[in-house]
């Protein structure tokens, strides 16, 4: 998008991003943007990735660790598979 588009800053400090810009950048309404400024006075808007955060209590962490344990049966099978690869 090489064309320069001029927008007006509203009384409350808000701007509207023209539809052509939104379409070109595949942005939609209600999307979060990161606002940055540069030393030369530019204002840069970037799409923000917002992801949900899950907080884990001790019980949930213990469940993760239990699922991650190497069972004796799996250890035997893993040793056999590694041994077979080393022989090849």
Secondary structure, DSSP 8 states (H G I E B T S, - for coil): --S-------TTS-----HHHHHHTT--TT--EEEEE-TTS-EEEEE----------HHHHHHHHHHH---HHHHHHHHHHHHHHHH-
